[in-house]
Amino acid sequence: MLTKNQATAVGCTAPIFWGLSVSLVRLISETVGVGLGLAINYTIAFVLVFFFFGVPRLSRIPLKYYFCGLGSAITCSITFAFSLATSVDGTQAMEVGMINYLWPALTILFAVLFNGQKAKWWLVIGVLFAFYGIGMVLSGSLVVDFGRFWKHIQTNPFSYCLGLLAAISWAAYSNFTRAWANGENPTTLIFGLDVIIFNFFWLSGIGNSNEITLKGLLIVCCSAFVMGSAYGLWTYGVQKGRITIMAIASYFTPVLSCLFASLLIGASLNSAFWFGVLVVVLGSFICWLATR
């Protein structure tokens, strides 16, 4: 049994995997296709998390968690995958990914609103900073041009809205898990449901599917390991460690994600994008300070 500090350290490794996830899911959609690719991805990931985490004691988990906790996790899986798959190129995939990275600030906001977390008034400032950073990313300027921002959203509203829903869903999952899971790690259940859902999508022809190549298979296997590790390590840290400390580590995820995207999917990120990323990180950090 790990101590609380050790469990926190375990949870803090998850953001490294989160940073890779945007690029890998995008690569899956380009090589194997989001339908077949994610069906294979989640099947492999399910085997991994089953081996490492086993099956939770179902009798200890209340019924409301099955609907709210698992429901929000599955919603996040679906919206995150399709938000990236429906992006037109690597740059837009990173824009959608940045919207998804509102989840650290939203996690703390939801913890205050629904989970009894105490916070100072400047939590609101932190949340506003995070959203303003997204405005900088999508408007392409340091001073947000809301007309340009809205016009940019209209180029692919479905993808951007899915990215926001993914962020809200993951923040909700983190808080539902801490409040209601009674110390049980539901990761295996989540991936089991993901296997069913994404195989259904594939068999139903939802999401494009391409011929499998060795390169595509390697990408899928790597993504499966990354996703399984991220879910499991984060969930363990949320339950056993210090969620506010883990939040600090998660703030570096957007920076890591941008670096990986520049290398892996050819994302072209201008100075306004990078400044927007830093403002999102700053906003999340202010949220953390408000909870100390």
C-alpha positions as CSV (number, residue, x, y, z in Angstrom):
1,M,0.0,0.0,0.0
2,L,1.5,3.3,-1.1
3,T,1.6,6.3,1.1
4,K,-0.4,9.4,0.2
5,N,2.7,11.2,-1.1
6,Q,3.7,8.1,-3.1
7,A,0.2,7.9,-4.6
8,T,0.4,11.5,-5.5
9,A,3.7,10.9,-7.3
10,V,2.2,8.1,-9.2
11,G,-0.7,10.3,-10.3
12,C,1.7,13.0,-11.4
13,T,3.2,10.8,-14.1
14,A,-0.1,10.7,-15.9
15,P,0.3,14.1,-17.6
16,I,3.3,12.8,-19.6
17,F,0.9,10.3,-21.2
18,W,-1.8,12.9,-21.6
19,G,0.7,15.0,-23.5
20,L,1.1,12.2,-26.0
21,S,-2.5,11.3,-26.4
22,V,-3.6,14.1,-28.7
23,S,-0.9,13.3,-31.3
24,L,-1.4,9.6,-31.1
25,V,-5.2,9.7,-31.5
26,R,-4.8,12.0,-34.5
27,L,-2.2,9.6,-36.0
28,I,-4.6,6.7,-35.5
29,S,-7.3,8.5,-37.4
30,E,-4.9,9.3,-40.2
31,T,-3.3,5.8,-40.5
32,V,-5.8,3.2,-39.4
33,G,-9.0,5.3,-39.1
34,V,-10.8,6.3,-36.0
35,G,-13.3,3.4,-36.3
36,L,-11.1,0.4,-36.6
37,G,-8.1,2.1,-35.0
38,L,-9.7,2.9,-31.7
39,A,-11.5,-0.4,-31.6
40,I,-8.1,-2.1,-31.6
41,N,-6.6,0.6,-29.4
42,Y,-9.1,0.1,-26.6
43,T,-9.1,-3.7,-26.9
44,I,-5.3,-3.7,-26.3
45,A,-5.6,-1.1,-23.6
46,F,-8.3,-3.1,-21.8
47,V,-6.0,-6.1,-21.6
48,L,-3.3,-3.9,-20.2
49,V,-5.4,-2.3,-17.5
50,F,-7.1,-5.6,-16.6
51,F,-3.6,-7.1,-16.0
52,F,-2.4,-4.2,-13.9
53,F,-5.5,-3.1,-12.1
54,G,-7.9,-6.1,-12.2
55,V,-11.6,-5.7,-11.6
56,P,-12.8,-3.5,-8.8
57,R,-15.1,-4.7,-6.1
58,L,-18.4,-3.9,-7.8
59,S,-20.4,-4.2,-4.6
60,R,-18.5,-1.3,-3.0
61,I,-19.4,1.1,-5.9
62,P,-22.8,2.8,-5.5
63,L,-25.3,2.8,-8.3
64,K,-25.1,6.5,-8.9
65,Y,-21.4,6.2,-9.8
66,Y,-22.2,3.7,-12.5
67,F,-24.4,6.3,-14.2
68,C,-22.5,9.5,-13.4
69,G,-18.9,8.4,-13.0
70,L,-18.7,5.8,-15.7
71,G,-21.1,7.8,-17.9
72,S,-18.8,10.9,-17.8
73,A,-15.7,8.8,-18.5
74,I,-17.3,7.2,-21.6
75,T,-18.5,10.5,-22.8
76,C,-15.0,11.8,-22.5
77,S,-13.6,8.9,-24.5
78,I,-16.0,9.3,-27.3
79,T,-15.9,13.1,-27.6
80,F,-12.1,13.3,-27.2
81,A,-11.5,10.7,-30.0
82,F,-14.0,12.2,-32.5
83,S,-13.0,15.8,-31.8
84,L,-9.5,15.0,-33.0
85,A,-10.6,12.7,-35.8
86,T,-12.8,15.4,-37.3
87,S,-10.1,18.0,-37.2
88,V,-8.9,19.0,-40.7
89,D,-5.2,18.9,-40.0
90,G,-2.6,18.7,-37.2
91,T,-2.8,22.4,-36.3
92,Q,-6.6,22.3,-35.8
93,A,-6.2,19.0,-33.9
94,M,-3.9,20.9,-31.4
95,E,-6.5,23.8,-31.2
96,V,-9.1,21.2,-30.2
97,G,-6.6,19.6,-27.9
98,M,-6.1,22.9,-26.1
99,I,-9.8,23.3,-25.6
100,N,-9.7,19.8,-24.0
101,Y,-7.0,21.1,-21.7
102,L,-9.4,23.3,-19.9
103,W,-10.1,20.2,-17.7
104,P,-7.5,21.0,-15.0
105,A,-9.1,24.3,-14.2
106,L,-12.6,22.8,-14.5
107,T,-11.6,19.9,-12.2
108,I,-10.8,22.3,-9.4
109,L,-13.9,24.4,-10.2
110,F,-16.1,21.4,-10.0
111,A,-14.3,20.2,-6.8
112,V,-15.3,23.5,-5.2
113,L,-18.8,23.6,-6.5
114,F,-19.7,19.9,-5.9
115,N,-17.1,18.2,-3.8
116,G,-16.6,20.4,-0.8
117,Q,-13.2,21.8,-1.8
118,K,-12.5,25.1,-0.1
119,A,-11.2,27.9,-2.3
120,K,-10.4,31.7,-2.3
121,W,-12.3,34.1,-4.5
122,W,-9.6,34.4,-7.1
123,L,-10.5,30.9,-8.3
124,V,-12.8,32.8,-10.7
125,I,-9.8,34.8,-12.1
126,G,-8.0,31.5,-12.8
127,V,-10.9,30.0,-14.7
128,L,-11.3,33.2,-16.7
129,F,-7.6,33.2,-17.5
130,A,-7.9,29.6,-18.8
131,F,-10.7,30.5,-21.1
132,Y,-9.0,33.7,-22.2
133,G,-6.0,31.6,-23.2
134,I,-8.2,29.4,-25.4
135,G,-9.5,32.6,-26.9
136,M,-6.0,33.6,-27.8
137,V,-5.3,30.2,-29.4
138,L,-8.5,30.3,-31.5
139,S,-8.4,34.0,-32.5
140,G,-4.7,33.9,-33.3
141,S,-3.9,37.1,-31.4
142,L,-2.6,38.2,-28.0
143,V,-5.7,40.5,-27.6
144,V,-8.7,38.3,-28.3
145,D,-10.7,39.3,-31.3
146,F,-14.1,37.8,-30.5
147,G,-15.3,38.3,-34.1
148,R,-12.3,36.4,-35.4
149,F,-12.7,33.9,-32.6
150,W,-16.3,33.1,-33.5
151,K,-15.5,33.0,-37.2
152,H,-12.7,30.5,-36.5
153,I,-15.1,28.3,-34.4
154,Q,-17.5,28.2,-37.3
155,T,-14.9,26.6,-39.6
156,N,-15.4,23.3,-37.7
157,P,-17.9,23.8,-34.8
158,F,-18.5,20.1,-34.3
159,S,-14.9,19.3,-33.5
160,Y,-14.4,22.3,-31.2
161,C,-17.7,21.6,-29.3
162,L,-16.7,18.0,-28.8
163,G,-13.3,19.1,-27.4
164,L,-15.1,21.3,-24.8
165,L,-17.5,18.5,-23.9
166,A,-14.5,16.2,-23.4
167,A,-12.9,18.7,-21.0
168,I,-16.2,19.0,-19.0
169,S,-16.7,15.2,-18.9
170,W,-13.2,14.5,-17.6
171,A,-13.4,17.1,-14.9
172,A,-16.7,15.6,-13.8
173,Y,-15.3,12.1,-13.9
174,S,-12.4,13.1,-11.6
175,N,-14.7,14.5,-9.0
176,F,-17.3,11.7,-9.3
177,T,-14.5,9.2,-8.8
178,R,-13.1,10.9,-5.7
179,A,-16.6,11.4,-4.2
180,W,-18.3,8.1,-4.9
181,A,-16.0,5.3,-6.0
182,N,-15.1,4.4,-2.4
183,G,-11.5,3.9,-3.2
184,E,-12.2,1.4,-6.1
185,N,-10.3,1.9,-9.4
186,P,-12.9,1.8,-12.2
187,T,-10.3,1.9,-15.0
188,T,-10.9,-1.7,-16.2
189,L,-14.7,-1.1,-16.3
190,I,-14.2,2.1,-18.3
191,F,-12.0,0.4,-20.9
192,G,-14.3,-2.6,-21.1
193,L,-17.1,-0.3,-22.0
194,D,-14.9,1.6,-24.5
195,V,-14.1,-1.7,-26.2
196,I,-17.8,-2.4,-26.7
197,I,-18.6,1.1,-27.9
198,F,-15.7,1.6,-30.3
199,N,-16.1,-1.9,-31.8
200,F,-19.8,-1.1,-32.3
201,F,-18.8,2.1,-34.0
202,W,-16.4,0.2,-36.3
203,L,-18.9,-2.6,-37.2
204,S,-21.5,0.1,-37.8
205,G,-19.3,2.0,-40.2
206,I,-19.1,5.0,-37.8
207,G,-15.7,6.6,-38.3
208,N,-13.4,5.9,-41.2
209,S,-11.4,2.7,-41.4
210,N,-8.3,2.1,-43.5
211,E,-6.1,-0.9,-44.3
212,I,-3.9,-1.8,-41.4
213,T,-0.1,-1.3,-42.0
214,L,2.8,-2.1,-39.7
215,K,3.2,1.6,-39.0
216,G,-0.5,2.0,-38.1
217,L,-0.4,-1.1,-35.8
218,L,2.6,0.2,-34.0
219,I,0.9,3.6,-33.4
220,V,-2.2,1.9,-32.1
221,C,-0.2,-0.3,-29.7
222,C,1.7,2.7,-28.4
223,S,-1.5,4.7,-28.0
224,A,-3.1,1.8,-26.1
225,F,-0.3,1.7,-23.6
226,V,-0.4,5.5,-23.2
227,M,-4.1,5.7,-22.7
228,G,-4.2,2.7,-20.3
229,S,-1.4,4.1,-18.2
230,A,-2.8,7.6,-18.1
231,Y,-6.3,6.5,-17.0
232,G,-5.0,4.1,-14.4
233,L,-2.3,6.2,-12.9
234,W,-4.5,9.4,-12.8
235,T,-7.4,7.5,-11.2
236,Y,-5.1,5.9,-8.6
237,G,-3.7,9.3,-7.7
238,V,-7.1,11.0,-7.6
239,Q,-8.4,8.4,-5.1
240,K,-5.3,7.9,-2.9
241,G,-3.2,11.1,-3.3
242,R,-3.5,14.8,-3.2
243,I,-5.6,16.0,-6.1
244,T,-4.5,19.7,-5.8
245,I,-0.8,18.7,-6.1
246,M,-1.6,16.5,-9.1
247,A,-3.4,19.4,-10.7
248,I,-0.1,21.3,-10.7
249,A,1.6,18.5,-12.7
250,S,-1.3,18.4,-15.1
251,Y,-0.8,22.1,-15.9
252,F,2.3,21.1,-17.9
253,T,0.3,18.8,-20.1
254,P,-0.6,21.4,-22.7
255,V,3.0,22.4,-23.1
256,L,4.1,18.8,-23.5
257,S,1.2,18.2,-25.9
258,C,2.3,21.1,-28.1
259,L,5.9,19.9,-28.2
260,F,4.8,16.3,-29.1
261,A,2.4,17.7,-31.8
262,S,5.1,19.7,-33.4
263,L,7.2,16.6,-33.7
264,L,4.6,13.9,-34.5
265,I,1.7,15.5,-36.5
266,G,3.3,18.5,-38.0
267,A,1.3,21.1,-36.1
268,S,2.2,24.7,-37.0
269,L,1.9,26.7,-33.9
270,N,2.4,30.5,-34.0
271,S,3.5,32.8,-31.2
272,A,-0.1,33.6,-30.2
273,F,-0.8,29.9,-29.9
274,W,2.1,29.5,-27.5
275,F,1.2,32.5,-25.5
276,G,-2.4,31.2,-25.3
277,V,-1.0,27.9,-24.0
278,L,0.9,29.7,-21.2
279,V,-2.2,31.7,-20.2
280,V,-4.2,28.5,-19.9
281,V,-1.4,27.0,-17.7
282,L,-1.3,30.2,-15.7
283,G,-5.1,30.2,-15.2
284,S,-5.0,26.6,-14.0
285,F,-2.2,27.4,-11.6
286,I,-4.2,30.4,-10.2
287,C,-7.0,27.9,-9.6
288,W,-4.7,25.7,-7.7
289,L,-3.4,28.6,-5.6
290,A,-7.0,29.5,-4.7
291,T,-7.5,26.0,-3.1
292,R,-4.5,26.1,-0.9
